[in-house]
Amino acid sequence: NETINETINETINDTQSLILNLIKERQGIDRKEISIEIKKTLATVSRYIASLKARNLIEYRGSRKTGGYYLITKIKQDNSK
């Protein structure tokens, strides 16, 4: 039995892992804040976010202006073990 962390680590790169950790620490963070924190362009961050969303690891909540990204509950719970 692989843990969710092992599965995630096998399928994402370092930048995606960094983004996941940022979202875990700062639930509701937006693309611009992520871009500043990891020193990547908005276009690059958008690509990584799209990939993480496609894998059902994160979700966007709220309006376009004030919303942000959150870990999907199952992932958050498994990572806290």
Secondary structure as UniProt FT lines:
FT   HELIX           4..11
FT   HELIX           14..25
FT   TURN            27..28
FT   HELIX           31..38
FT   HELIX           42..54
FT   TURN            55..56
FT   STRAND          58..61
FT   TURN            64..66
FT   STRAND          68..71
FT   HELIX           73..79
//
